[in-house]
């Protein structure tokens, strides 16, 4: 999965699955694996989008941000929401994995976007996963995905920032995966 000149923030969707998804469904630009005693997680940067998989024993929750051009399976899909404005969602399962998310699409003025873009890029150079996409540069700024996370003993907290300079927009998500 890669963004192209045709992709725009309005075409992005947020998905939640209760099963693992095969990596062949995505073009993975960066793969990060987290192993803890109680769980395993995998973070894929898939362009200015991402996949976060959280697994405990035989249970899985997988968060996906993807464009409408991606054909994702219906089986196991718990949620599909277009990226517009700000949204929250919770998914709780007794004796299993609890999940909370919030996303926000923030369109900015050119000056505010430029400062925010530079601040996030500077922060990404210091911590987390920062993946720039110079091949998609517009407005003299590079699109990027910046993912910061905290892997705790019983959960994973993830903050993502996807920069779309051509639209002066930052797509932010915050996700919490916790064991019951």
ZILIN-V915511 format. One record per pair of residues at least 12 apart in sequence whose ideal C-beta (glycine too) atoms are under 10 Angstrom apart, sorted by sequence separation. I is the first residue (numbers start at 1). GAP is how many residues later the second one is. D is the distance in whole Angstrom. If there is no record, write none. Layout:
BEGIN
I&GAP&D ; I&GAP&D
END
This chain:
BEGIN
31&12&8 ; 32&12&8 ; 41&12&6 ; 42&12&8 ; 51&12&7 ; 52&12&8 ; 79&12&7 ; 88&12&8 ; 89&12&5 ; 90&12&10 ; 131&12&10 ; 132&12&4 ; 133&12&8 ; 147&12&7 ; 148&12&8 ; 160&12&7 ; 161&12&8 ; 30&13&8 ; 31&13&6 ; 32&13&8 ; 40&13&8 ; 41&13&5 ; 42&13&8 ; 50&13&8 ; 51&13&5 ; 52&13&9 ; 64&13&9 ; 78&13&6 ; 88&13&7 ; 89&13&8 ; 131&13&6 ; 132&13&8 ; 146&13&8 ; 147&13&5 ; 148&13&8 ; 159&13&7 ; 160&13&5 ; 28&14&10 ; 30&14&7 ; 31&14&8 ; 40&14&8 ; 41&14&7 ; 50&14&8 ; 51&14&8 ; 62&14&8 ; 66&14&10 ; 68&14&9 ; 87&14&8 ; 88&14&5 ; 89&14&9 ; 130&14&7 ; 131&14&5 ; 132&14&9 ; 146&14&7 ; 147&14&8 ; 159&14&7 ; 160&14&8 ; 29&15&8 ; 30&15&4 ; 31&15&10 ; 39&15&6 ; 40&15&5 ; 41&15&10 ; 49&15&8 ; 50&15&6 ; 51&15&8 ; 61&15&10 ; 62&15&10 ; 64&15&10 ; 87&15&7 ; 88&15&8 ; 130&15&8 ; 131&15&8 ; 145&15&7 ; 146&15&4 ; 147&15&9 ; 158&15&8 ; 159&15&5 ; 160&15&8 ; 28&16&5 ; 29&16&5 ; 30&16&9 ; 39&16&6 ; 40&16&8 ; 49&16&4 ; 50&16&9 ; 60&16&9 ; 62&16&9 ; 63&16&9 ; 64&16&9 ; 67&16&10 ; 86&16&7 ; 87&16&6 ; 88&16&10 ; 129&16&8 ; 130&16&5 ; 131&16&8 ; 145&16&7 ; 146&16&8 ; 158&16&7 ; 159&16&8 ; 27&17&9 ; 28&17&7 ; 29&17&7 ; 39&17&5 ; 48&17&9 ; 49&17&5 ; 61&17&8 ; 86&17&7 ; 87&17&8 ; 129&17&7 ; 130&17&8 ; 144&17&8 ; 145&17&5 ; 146&17&8 ; 157&17&8 ; 158&17&5 ; 26&18&6 ; 27&18&10 ; 28&18&6 ; 29&18&7 ; 34&18&10 ; 38&18&7 ; 39&18&9 ; 46&18&8 ; 47&18&10 ; 49&18&7 ; 65&18&7 ; 85&18&9 ; 86&18&4 ; 87&18&9 ; 128&18&6 ; 129&18&4 ; 130&18&9 ; 144&18&8 ; 145&18&8 ; 157&18&7 ; 158&18&8 ; 23&19&9 ; 26&19&10 ; 27&19&6 ; 28&19&9 ; 29&19&10 ; 34&19&10 ; 38&19&9 ; 46&19&8 ; 47&19&9 ; 48&19&9 ; 84&19&10 ; 85&19&7 ; 86&19&8 ; 127&19&10 ; 128&19&6 ; 129&19&8 ; 143&19&8 ; 144&19&5 ; 156&19&8 ; 157&19&5 ; 158&19&8 ; 26&20&5 ; 27&20&7 ; 29&20&10 ; 30&20&9 ; 31&20&10 ; 32&20&10 ; 33&20&10 ; 34&20&9 ; 36&20&10 ; 39&20&9 ; 40&20&10 ; 41&20&10 ; 42&20&9 ; 43&20&10 ; 44&20&9 ; 46&20&7 ; 47&20&8 ; 79&20&10 ; 81&20&10 ; 83&20&7 ; 85&20&6 ; 86&20&9 ; 121&20&9 ; 124&20&7 ; 128&20&4 ; 129&20&8 ; 143&20&5 ; 144&20&10 ; 156&20&8 ; 157&20&8 ; 23&21&7 ; 25&21&9 ; 26&21&9 ; 29&21&10 ; 46&21&10 ; 49&21&8 ; 78&21&9 ; 83&21&9 ; 84&21&6 ; 85&21&10 ; 121&21&8 ; 124&21&9 ; 125&21&9 ; 127&21&6 ; 128&21&7 ; 142&21&8 ; 143&21&6 ; 144&21&9 ; 155&21&6 ; 156&21&5 ; 157&21&9 ; 20&22&9 ; 27&22&10 ; 28&22&10 ; 79&22&9 ; 81&22&8 ; 83&22&5 ; 117&22&9 ; 124&22&4 ; 126&22&10 ; 127&22&10 ; 128&22&10 ; 141&22&7 ; 143&22&6 ; 155&22&6 ; 156&22&8 ; 21&23&9 ; 23&23&10 ; 26&23&8 ; 28&23&8 ; 82&23&10 ; 118&23&9 ; 121&23&7 ; 123&23&7 ; 124&23&9 ; 141&23&10 ; 142&23&7 ; 143&23&8 ; 154&23&10 ; 155&23&4 ; 156&23&10 ; 1&24&8 ; 2&24&9 ; 3&24&10 ; 26&24&9 ; 46&24&9 ; 117&24&5 ; 120&24&8 ; 124&24&8 ; 141&24&4 ; 143&24&10 ; 146&24&10 ; 152&24&10 ; 154&24&6 ; 155&24&6 ; 1&25&5 ; 2&25&5 ; 26&25&6 ; 114&25&9 ; 117&25&8 ; 121&25&7 ; 123&25&8 ; 140&25&8 ; 141&25&9 ; 152&25&10 ; 154&25&5 ; 1&26&5 ; 25&26&9 ; 113&26&9 ; 114&26&9 ; 117&26&9 ; 120&26&5 ; 138&26&9 ; 139&26&5 ; 145&26&9 ; 146&26&10 ; 147&26&9 ; 148&26&10 ; 149&26&9 ; 150&26&10 ; 152&26&8 ; 153&26&9 ; 154&26&9 ; 1&27&9 ; 2&27&8 ; 114&27&7 ; 117&27&8 ; 138&27&5 ; 139&27&6 ; 141&27&9 ; 152&27&10 ; 1&28&10 ; 23&28&9 ; 113&28&8 ; 120&28&10 ; 136&28&9 ; 137&28&7 ; 138&28&4 ; 139&28&9 ; 110&29&8 ; 129&29&10 ; 136&29&9 ; 137&29&9 ; 138&29&9 ; 139&29&8 ; 21&30&7 ; 23&30&10 ; 61&30&7 ; 128&30&9 ; 133&30&9 ; 136&30&8 ; 138&30&10 ; 110&31&10 ; 128&31&8 ; 129&31&9 ; 130&31&9 ; 132&31&9 ; 21&32&7 ; 61&32&9 ; 128&32&9 ; 20&33&6 ; 128&33&9 ; 17&34&10 ; 19&34&10 ; 49&34&10 ; 59&34&8 ; 14&35&10 ; 20&35&7 ; 61&35&9 ; 12&36&8 ; 13&36&9 ; 15&36&9 ; 17&36&9 ; 59&36&9 ; 60&36&10 ; 61&36&5 ; 63&36&8 ; 12&37&7 ; 59&37&5 ; 60&37&8 ; 61&37&9 ; 124&37&8 ; 26&38&8 ; 58&38&10 ; 59&38&6 ; 61&38&5 ; 63&38&7 ; 65&38&8 ; 123&38&9 ; 9&39&9 ; 21&39&9 ; 25&39&9 ; 57&39&9 ; 124&39&10 ; 7&40&8 ; 19&40&9 ; 20&40&5 ; 26&40&8 ; 56&40&7 ; 57&40&10 ; 63&40&10 ; 121&40&10 ; 7&41&8 ; 18&41&8 ; 19&41&6 ; 20&41&10 ; 21&41&6 ; 25&41&9 ; 56&41&6 ; 120&41&5 ; 7&42&9 ; 18&42&7 ; 19&42&9 ; 20&42&6 ; 55&42&9 ; 120&42&10 ; 121&42&8 ; 1&43&10 ; 3&43&9 ; 4&43&9 ; 17&43&8 ; 18&43&6 ; 19&43&7 ; 21&43&7 ; 27&43&10 ; 54&43&6 ; 120&43&7 ; 2&44&8 ; 3&44&5 ; 17&44&7 ; 18&44&8 ; 26&44&8 ; 117&44&10 ; 1&45&5 ; 2&45&5 ; 3&45&5 ; 16&45&7 ; 17&45&4 ; 25&45&7 ; 54&45&8 ; 116&45&9 ; 1&46&6 ; 2&46&9 ; 3&46&7 ; 16&46&7 ; 17&46&8 ; 25&46&8 ; 26&46&9 ; 117&46&6 ; 1&47&10 ; 2&47&9 ; 15&47&8 ; 16&47&6 ; 17&47&7 ; 25&47&7 ; 116&47&8 ; 117&47&10 ; 1&48&6 ; 15&48&7 ; 16&48&8 ; 25&48&8 ; 117&48&7 ; 14&49&8 ; 15&49&4 ; 52&49&10 ; 1&50&9 ; 14&50&8 ; 15&50&8 ; 113&50&9 ; 120&50&7 ; 13&51&8 ; 14&51&6 ; 15&51&7 ; 21&51&7 ; 22&51&9 ; 113&51&9 ; 114&51&9 ; 117&51&9 ; 13&52&7 ; 14&52&9 ; 21&52&7 ; 113&52&7 ; 116&52&10 ; 120&52&10 ; 12&53&6 ; 13&53&6 ; 117&53&8 ; 12&54&7 ; 13&54&7 ; 19&54&9 ; 113&54&9 ; 114&54&9 ; 116&54&6 ; 11&55&9 ; 12&55&6 ; 13&55&6 ; 15&55&9 ; 17&55&8 ; 21&55&8 ; 106&55&10 ; 110&55&10 ; 113&55&4 ; 11&56&5 ; 12&56&8 ; 17&56&8 ; 19&56&7 ; 20&56&9 ; 99&56&10 ; 112&56&8 ; 113&56&8 ; 10&57&10 ; 11&57&5 ; 13&57&8 ; 15&57&6 ; 17&57&10 ; 18&57&10 ; 19&57&4 ; 98&57&8 ; 100&57&10 ; 101&57&9 ; 102&57&10 ; 103&57&9 ; 105&57&10 ; 107&57&9 ; 111&57&10 ; 113&57&7 ; 9&58&10 ; 10&58&9 ; 11&58&7 ; 12&58&10 ; 15&58&10 ; 17&58&9 ; 18&58&5 ; 19&58&9 ; 39&58&8 ; 97&58&9 ; 110&58&6 ; 112&58&10 ; 8&59&9 ; 11&59&10 ; 13&59&9 ; 17&59&5 ; 18&59&8 ; 19&59&10 ; 97&59&10 ; 105&59&9 ; 108&59&10 ; 109&59&7 ; 7&60&5 ; 8&60&10 ; 16&60&9 ; 17&60&6 ; 18&60&6 ; 107&60&7 ; 108&60&5 ; 6&61&9 ; 7&61&9 ; 15&61&10 ; 16&61&7 ; 17&61&6 ; 18&61&10 ; 107&61&6 ; 108&61&7 ; 7&62&7 ; 15&62&6 ; 16&62&5 ; 17&62&8 ; 105&62&10 ; 106&62&9 ; 107&62&5 ; 108&62&7 ; 1&63&9 ; 4&63&9 ; 6&63&8 ; 15&63&8 ; 16&63&4 ; 17&63&10 ; 106&63&7 ; 107&63&8 ; 1&64&10 ; 3&64&7 ; 15&64&6 ; 16&64&8 ; 105&64&6 ; 106&64&5 ; 1&65&6 ; 2&65&9 ; 4&65&8 ; 14&65&7 ; 15&65&5 ; 16&65&9 ; 105&65&8 ; 106&65&8 ; 1&66&7 ; 3&66&9 ; 13&66&10 ; 14&66&7 ; 15&66&8 ; 104&66&8 ; 105&66&5 ; 106&66&7 ; 2&67&10 ; 13&67&6 ; 14&67&5 ; 104&67&8 ; 105&67&8 ; 1&68&8 ; 13&68&7 ; 14&68&8 ; 103&68&7 ; 104&68&5 ; 1&69&5 ; 12&69&10 ; 13&69&6 ; 14&69&6 ; 103&69&7 ; 104&69&8 ; 1&70&10 ; 12&70&7 ; 13&70&7 ; 102&70&8 ; 103&70&4 ; 104&70&9 ; 1&71&10 ; 11&71&9 ; 12&71&4 ; 102&71&7 ; 103&71&8 ; 10&72&8 ; 11&72&9 ; 12&72&9 ; 101&72&6 ; 102&72&5 ; 103&72&9 ; 9&73&10 ; 10&73&8 ; 14&73&7 ; 16&73&7 ; 18&73&9 ; 101&73&7 ; 102&73&8 ; 9&74&6 ; 10&74&8 ; 100&74&8 ; 101&74&5 ; 102&74&9 ; 9&75&9 ; 14&75&8 ; 16&75&6 ; 18&75&9 ; 100&75&7 ; 101&75&7 ; 99&76&7 ; 100&76&5 ; 101&76&9 ; 99&77&7 ; 100&77&9 ; 18&78&10 ; 98&78&8 ; 99&78&6 ; 100&78&8 ; 18&79&9 ; 50&79&9 ; 83&79&9 ; 98&79&8 ; 99&79&8 ; 65&80&9 ; 97&80&6 ; 98&80&5 ; 18&81&10 ; 50&81&10 ; 97&81&7 ; 98&81&8 ; 97&82&6 ; 98&82&6 ; 16&83&7 ; 48&83&9 ; 96&83&8 ; 97&83&7 ; 45&84&6 ; 47&84&9 ; 95&84&9 ; 96&84&6 ; 16&85&8 ; 43&85&10 ; 45&85&9 ; 46&85&10 ; 48&85&7 ; 95&85&6 ; 43&86&7 ; 45&86&5 ; 47&86&7 ; 83&86&10 ; 86&86&9 ; 87&86&10 ; 88&86&9 ; 89&86&10 ; 90&86&9 ; 91&86&10 ; 92&86&9 ; 94&86&6 ; 14&87&8 ; 93&87&7 ; 45&88&10 ; 48&88&8 ; 83&88&6 ; 92&88&8 ; 14&89&6 ; 47&89&8 ; 83&90&9 ; 12&91&10 ; 12&93&8 ; 10&95&9 ; 48&95&5 ; 50&95&6 ; 52&95&8 ; 63&95&8 ; 65&95&8 ; 9&96&6 ; 32&96&10 ; 47&96&8 ; 48&96&7 ; 49&96&7 ; 9&97&10 ; 32&97&6 ; 48&97&6 ; 50&97&6 ; 52&97&9 ; 63&97&9 ; 65&97&7 ; 9&98&8 ; 31&98&10 ; 47&98&7 ; 56&98&10 ; 30&99&6 ; 45&99&9 ; 46&99&8 ; 30&100&9 ; 45&100&5 ; 30&101&5 ; 45&101&9 ; 54&101&9 ; 29&102&5 ; 45&102&7 ; 54&102&6 ; 29&103&10 ; 44&103&10 ; 29&104&8 ; 43&104&6 ; 52&104&8 ; 54&104&9 ; 43&106&7 ; 52&106&6 ; 65&106&7 ; 41&108&8 ; 50&108&9 ; 52&108&8 ; 65&108&7 ; 41&110&7 ; 50&110&6 ; 63&110&8 ; 49&111&9 ; 39&112&9 ; 48&112&10 ; 50&112&8 ; 63&112&6 ; 39&113&10 ; 43&113&9 ; 48&113&10 ; 49&113&7 ; 38&114&10 ; 39&114&9 ; 41&114&10 ; 48&114&4 ; 61&114&9 ; 63&114&8 ; 30&115&8 ; 32&115&8 ; 34&115&8 ; 36&115&6 ; 38&115&7 ; 39&115&8 ; 41&115&5 ; 43&115&7 ; 45&115&9 ; 47&115&9 ; 48&115&7 ; 29&116&8 ; 35&116&9 ; 36&116&8 ; 37&116&7 ; 38&116&6 ; 39&116&8 ; 40&116&10 ; 48&116&6 ; 61&116&6 ; 30&117&9 ; 32&117&8 ; 34&117&5 ; 36&117&7 ; 37&117&9 ; 38&117&9 ; 39&117&7 ; 41&117&9 ; 43&117&9 ; 45&117&9 ; 36&118&8 ; 36&119&9 ; 36&120&8 ; 59&120&9 ; 50&121&10 ; 52&121&9 ; 54&121&9 ; 56&121&9 ; 34&122&7 ; 49&122&9 ; 55&122&10 ; 48&123&8 ; 50&123&8 ; 52&123&6 ; 54&123&4 ; 56&123&6 ; 34&124&10 ; 53&124&10 ; 54&124&9 ; 56&124&9 ; 50&125&10 ; 52&125&8 ; 54&125&9 ; 7&129&9 ; 3&130&7 ; 2&131&9 ; 5&131&8 ; 3&132&10 ; 4&132&8 ; 2&133&9 ; 3&133&6 ; 5&133&9 ; 2&134&9 ; 41&136&7 ; 39&138&8 ; 39&139&10 ; 3&140&7 ; 39&140&6 ; 38&141&6 ; 36&143&10 ; 12&150&8 ; 12&152&9 ; 9&153&8 ; 9&155&5 ; 8&156&8 ; 7&157&9 ; 9&157&9 ; 10&157&9 ; 12&157&10 ; 14&157&9 ; 8&158&8 ; 9&158&5 ; 3&159&9 ; 7&159&10 ; 8&159&6 ; 9&159&10 ; 10&159&10 ; 12&159&7 ; 14&159&8 ; 16&159&10 ; 9&160&5 ; 3&161&8 ; 5&161&9 ; 8&161&9 ; 9&161&9 ; 9&162&6 ; 3&163&10
END
